[in-house]
Amino acid sequence: MLRLQVTNETSKLKAVVLGSAVNNGPTPSADEAYDPKSLEHILAGTYPVEADMVGEMEAFNAVFQKYDVQVYRPELIENYNQIFARDIGFVIDDVFIKANILPDRERELDAIQYVIDQMDPNKVVRPPEEVHIEGGDVMLWNDYIFIGTYKGSDYKDYITARTNMAGVNYIKALFPHKIVKEFDLVKSKLEARDNALHLDCCFQPVGKNKGIIYKSGFREEADYVFLVKLFGKDNLFHLTRDEMYHMNSNVFSIDTNVVVSEQKFTRLNTWLRNNGFTVEEIPYAEIAKQEGLLRCSTLPLIRE
């Protein structure tokens, strides 16, 4: 039996689902793109190839092995993108929540059913259909649950709007003892530099009291100010628009003092090291072309 436990983003990781880039399928056509960044690379002819992405994911897997983390991989679906495990479900405390993802990604959940079968069935929930919520929008910080959403009246017109207010309210009802705080994110269908696809595209805690943040990812300045007050301005690394575009906030913590990061994130990695973190640098720039990075590829199951 898997005893699930996740209460924050940075405690020592014991078990995780890591996505897979094997048999990823052909480059999508422009009208199949789920986000503006993928679209940009499809049109430019620079969309990542499978061999490169498999290599990047194996480098990530090697870091998990180094730190004795139990890694589960999804069962193979032929010609199918299974990289972004974070979208399909997430753990809060000891509960596994299946995400209501875009309908054509439903098979990704089936591919980790063998992991779900090891959980207490009373601790596995599926929100009703009108509830939209994806793991990239859900961030745990001890007593807090931070959730990225989009409050615009044109929500339904945005394929990049992944979590709705019904999703926020569902989590509030499920975890009444937690402080649930939603953040209204900036969305764009066309310009990847102005699209916070998920909360982890513009904010993520690291360590015990620090974080990475992109101010312009929030539609309301008050949401940004809330985080500055909670963490303290000096504890936050502020991203530039270009760093946000390259997904600098989408690193992944294996422990309170160990962060896996992309090797080209020079400014961020220097800041992390200056603040006492061990930075495990790996190549992940090809996968990043699909508007997802390290946090997006993982689904943590157990943290100490």
C-alpha positions as semicolon CSV with decimal commas, in nm:
position;residue;x (nm);y (nm);z (nm)
1;M;0,000;0,000;0,000
2;L;0,129;0,345;-0,094
3;R;0,095;0,577;0,205
4;L;0,058;0,910;0,033
5;Q;0,189;1,223;0,198
6;V;0,260;1,562;0,043
7;T;0,214;1,883;0,242
8;N;0,459;2,115;0,066
9;E;0,681;2,149;-0,240
10;T;1,021;2,099;-0,084
11;S;1,038;1,831;0,188
12;K;1,252;1,524;0,123
13;L;1,103;1,330;-0,168
14;K;1,049;0,954;-0,122
15;A;0,826;0,852;-0,416
16;V;0,729;1,019;-0,745
17;V;0,573;0,950;-1,083
18;L;0,805;1,073;-1,360
19;G;0,652;1,110;-1,707
20;S;0,792;0,942;-2,016
21;A;0,902;1,068;-2,357
22;V;0,930;0,721;-2,512
23;N;0,719;0,668;-2,824
24;N;0,611;1,031;-2,804
25;G;0,450;1,040;-3,146
26;P;0,500;1,270;-3,444
27;T;0,533;1,648;-3,421
28;P;0,178;1,783;-3,380
29;S;0,021;2,005;-3,644
30;A;-0,032;2,372;-3,562
31;D;-0,401;2,323;-3,486
32;E;-0,317;2,044;-3,239
33;A;-0,101;2,270;-3,019
34;Y;-0,223;2,304;-2,659
35;D;-0,024;2,619;-2,582
36;P;0,144;2,912;-2,764
37;K;0,499;2,793;-2,700
38;S;0,450;2,454;-2,864
39;L;0,282;2,636;-3,153
40;E;0,583;2,866;-3,189
41;H;0,821;2,568;-3,223
42;I;0,589;2,371;-3,453
43;L;0,576;2,669;-3,691
44;A;0,952;2,733;-3,666
45;G;1,043;2,369;-3,730
46;T;1,223;2,351;-3,395
47;Y;0,978;2,123;-3,213
48;P;1,174;1,876;-2,999
49;V;1,254;1,526;-3,124
50;E;1,193;1,214;-2,919
51;A;1,555;1,103;-2,876
52;D;1,653;1,437;-2,722
53;M;1,356;1,438;-2,485
54;V;1,415;1,079;-2,375
55;G;1,776;1,172;-2,295
56;E;1,665;1,471;-2,088
57;M;1,415;1,265;-1,889
58;E;1,675;0,995;-1,822
59;A;1,909;1,264;-1,685
60;F;1,625;1,366;-1,449
61;N;1,568;1,001;-1,354
62;A;1,939;0,961;-1,275
63;V;1,916;1,243;-1,019
64;F;1,624;1,065;-0,851
65;Q;1,829;0,744;-0,834
66;K;2,119;0,936;-0,679
67;Y;1,888;1,052;-0,396
68;D;1,721;0,710;-0,349
69;V;1,378;0,824;-0,465
70;Q;1,126;0,553;-0,565
71;V;1,034;0,638;-0,926
72;Y;0,722;0,514;-1,107
73;R;0,687;0,559;-1,483
74;P;0,362;0,552;-1,681
75;E;0,282;0,246;-1,890
76;L;0,358;0,309;-2,255
77;I;0,089;0,445;-2,485
78;E;0,210;0,432;-2,846
79;N;0,257;0,760;-3,033
80;Y;0,149;0,968;-2,738
81;N;0,292;1,247;-2,527
82;Q;0,320;1,127;-2,165
83;I;0,582;1,372;-2,041
84;F;0,372;1,598;-1,820
85;A;0,263;1,377;-1,531
86;R;0,185;1,683;-1,315
87;D;-0,128;1,762;-1,519
88;I;-0,310;1,435;-1,464
89;G;-0,331;1,424;-1,087
90;F;-0,183;1,546;-0,761
91;V;-0,156;1,459;-0,394
92;I;-0,268;1,688;-0,111
93;D;-0,188;1,551;0,236
94;D;-0,279;1,182;0,190
95;V;-0,541;1,222;-0,086
96;F;-0,485;1,156;-0,457
97;I;-0,697;1,385;-0,675
98;K;-0,748;1,286;-1,036
99;A;-0,748;1,592;-1,257
100;N;-1,023;1,662;-1,509
101;I;-0,781;1,727;-1,791
102;L;-0,842;1,802;-2,156
103;P;-1,056;1,509;-2,276
104;D;-0,804;1,370;-2,522
105;R;-0,549;1,326;-2,242
106;E;-0,766;1,088;-2,039
107;R;-0,552;0,790;-2,141
108;E;-0,259;0,935;-1,945
109;L;-0,445;0,857;-1,622
110;D;-0,502;0,497;-1,734
111;A;-0,126;0,462;-1,784
112;I;-0,062;0,518;-1,412
113;Q;-0,359;0,310;-1,295
114;Y;-0,116;0,046;-1,165
115;V;0,017;0,312;-0,922
116;I;-0,332;0,429;-0,823
117;D;-0,422;0,064;-0,752
118;Q;-0,161;0,067;-0,473
119;M;-0,338;0,355;-0,293
120;D;-0,616;0,334;-0,036
121;P;-0,927;0,358;-0,261
122;N;-1,095;0,580;0,001
123;K;-0,815;0,830;-0,055
124;V;-0,857;0,859;-0,433
125;V;-1,109;1,118;-0,553
126;R;-1,231;1,246;-0,887
127;P;-1,393;1,590;-0,903
128;P;-1,726;1,633;-1,085
129;E;-1,714;1,724;-1,454
130;E;-1,760;2,099;-1,419
131;V;-1,455;2,119;-1,194
132;H;-1,138;2,193;-1,391
133;I;-0,811;2,163;-1,203
134;E;-0,459;2,062;-1,308
135;G;-0,162;1,977;-1,090
136;G;0,052;2,258;-1,227
137;D;-0,192;2,506;-1,072
138;V;-0,186;2,345;-0,726
139;M;0,097;2,431;-0,490
140;L;0,115;2,316;-0,129
141;W;0,279;2,525;0,136
142;N;0,209;2,359;0,473
143;D;-0,108;2,531;0,602
144;Y;-0,166;2,692;0,261
145;I;-0,285;2,559;-0,071
146;F;-0,205;2,802;-0,352
147;I;-0,411;2,756;-0,669
148;G;-0,365;2,926;-1,005
149;T;-0,686;3,005;-1,192
150;Y;-0,828;3,239;-1,453
151;K;-1,124;3,457;-1,363
152;G;-1,184;3,618;-1,703
153;S;-1,535;3,583;-1,845
154;D;-1,374;3,440;-2,161
155;Y;-1,238;3,137;-1,969
156;K;-1,399;2,886;-2,206
157;D;-1,224;3,045;-2,507
158;Y;-0,879;2,979;-2,365
159;I;-0,727;2,634;-2,400
160;T;-0,452;2,779;-2,177
161;A;-0,703;2,839;-1,894
162;R;-0,676;2,506;-1,713
163;T;-0,820;2,556;-1,364
164;N;-1,152;2,729;-1,299
165;M;-1,308;2,874;-0,983
166;A;-1,516;2,557;-0,944
167;G;-1,181;2,381;-0,904
168;V;-1,072;2,626;-0,635
169;N;-1,401;2,581;-0,446
170;Y;-1,379;2,202;-0,475
171;I;-1,039;2,202;-0,302
172;K;-1,169;2,443;-0,035
173;A;-1,452;2,202;0,046
174;L;-1,221;1,898;0,047
175;F;-0,962;2,058;0,279
176;P;-1,155;2,291;0,513
177;H;-0,863;2,304;0,761
178;K;-0,630;2,458;0,499
179;I;-0,598;2,819;0,387
180;V;-0,682;2,804;0,017
181;K;-0,563;3,108;-0,177
182;E;-0,629;3,144;-0,549
183;F;-0,425;3,354;-0,791
184;D;-0,567;3,502;-1,111
185;L;-0,310;3,431;-1,385
186;V;-0,230;3,611;-1,709
187;K;-0,322;3,398;-2,010
188;S;-0,245;3,426;-2,380
189;K;-0,328;3,190;-2,663
190;L;-0,077;3,353;-2,895
191;E;0,219;3,498;-2,704
192;A;0,407;3,248;-2,486
193;R;0,594;3,530;-2,314
194;D;0,263;3,652;-2,172
195;N;0,108;3,319;-2,084
196;A;0,123;3,168;-1,736
197;L;-0,013;2,828;-1,834
198;H;-0,010;2,715;-1,470
199;L;0,080;2,872;-1,137
200;D;0,418;2,698;-1,147
201;C;0,501;2,900;-1,460
202;C;0,522;3,218;-1,252
203;F;0,580;3,108;-0,892
204;Q;0,730;2,825;-0,690
205;P;0,860;2,795;-0,333
206;V;1,209;2,655;-0,272
207;G;1,369;2,554;0,056
208;K;1,192;2,646;0,380
209;N;1,115;3,012;0,321
210;K;1,221;3,115;-0,030
211;G;1,060;3,129;-0,370
212;I;1,090;3,210;-0,740
213;I;0,838;3,459;-0,877
214;Y;0,739;3,644;-1,193
215;K;0,541;3,955;-1,103
216;S;0,373;4,003;-1,442
217;G;0,228;3,652;-1,438
218;F;-0,044;3,771;-1,198
219;R;-0,347;3,962;-1,329
220;E;-0,396;4,125;-0,988
221;E;-0,106;4,300;-0,821
222;A;-0,263;4,215;-0,484
223;D;-0,194;3,846;-0,550
224;Y;0,173;3,919;-0,609
225;V;0,186;4,142;-0,299
226;F;0,032;3,861;-0,091
227;L;0,325;3,632;-0,175
228;V;0,583;3,905;-0,118
229;K;0,439;3,962;0,230
230;L;0,423;3,590;0,306
231;F;0,776;3,507;0,194
232;G;0,951;3,843;0,234
233;K;1,086;4,035;-0,065
234;D;1,449;3,941;0,007
235;N;1,357;3,572;0,001
236;L;1,214;3,586;-0,351
237;F;1,406;3,553;-0,677
238;H;1,235;3,779;-0,934
239;L;1,230;3,650;-1,290
240;T;1,256;3,859;-1,605
241;R;0,999;3,811;-1,883
242;D;1,252;3,609;-2,078
243;E;1,337;3,389;-1,780
244;M;0,967;3,325;-1,727
245;Y;0,938;3,229;-2,095
246;H;1,220;2,978;-2,050
247;M;1,035;2,839;-1,744
248;N;1,288;2,930;-1,475
249;S;1,021;2,895;-1,205
250;N;0,954;2,535;-1,306
251;V;1,243;2,373;-1,121
252;F;1,185;2,079;-0,885
253;S;1,285;2,028;-0,522
254;I;1,406;1,686;-0,404
255;D;1,470;1,821;-0,054
256;T;1,467;2,149;0,136
257;N;1,825;2,209;0,021
258;V;1,834;2,023;-0,314
259;V;1,687;2,170;-0,634
260;V;1,693;2,012;-0,980
261;S;1,730;2,290;-1,238
262;E;1,795;2,340;-1,609
263;Q;2,166;2,383;-1,679
264;K;2,116;2,709;-1,871
265;F;1,937;2,891;-1,586
266;T;2,261;3,066;-1,496
267;R;2,127;3,358;-1,293
268;L;1,879;3,145;-1,098
269;N;2,126;2,863;-1,029
270;T;2,383;3,112;-0,899
271;W;2,122;3,264;-0,666
272;L;2,022;2,919;-0,540
273;R;2,383;2,826;-0,466
274;N;2,443;3,160;-0,296
275;N;2,148;3,076;-0,072
276;G;2,290;2,740;0,033
277;F;2,114;2,506;-0,211
278;T;2,270;2,210;-0,386
279;V;2,172;2,257;-0,752
280;E;2,151;1,944;-0,966
281;E;2,181;2,085;-1,320
282;I;2,048;1,880;-1,610
283;P;1,964;1,952;-1,975
284;Y;1,589;2,008;-2,021
285;A;1,570;2,279;-2,287
286;E;1,408;2,057;-2,551
287;I;1,119;1,953;-2,328
288;A;1,080;2,319;-2,228
289;K;0,971;2,396;-2,584
290;Q;0,633;2,241;-2,494
291;E;0,574;2,499;-2,219
292;G;0,654;2,255;-1,940
293;L;0,967;2,178;-1,745
294;L;1,086;1,984;-1,441
295;R;0,795;2,034;-1,202
296;C;0,550;1,960;-1,486
297;S;0,714;1,622;-1,552
298;T;0,667;1,497;-1,195
299;L;0,381;1,384;-0,973
300;P;0,511;1,356;-0,614
301;L;0,344;1,084;-0,407
302;I;0,538;1,084;-0,079
303;R;0,745;1,353;0,090
304;E;0,880;1,320;0,443
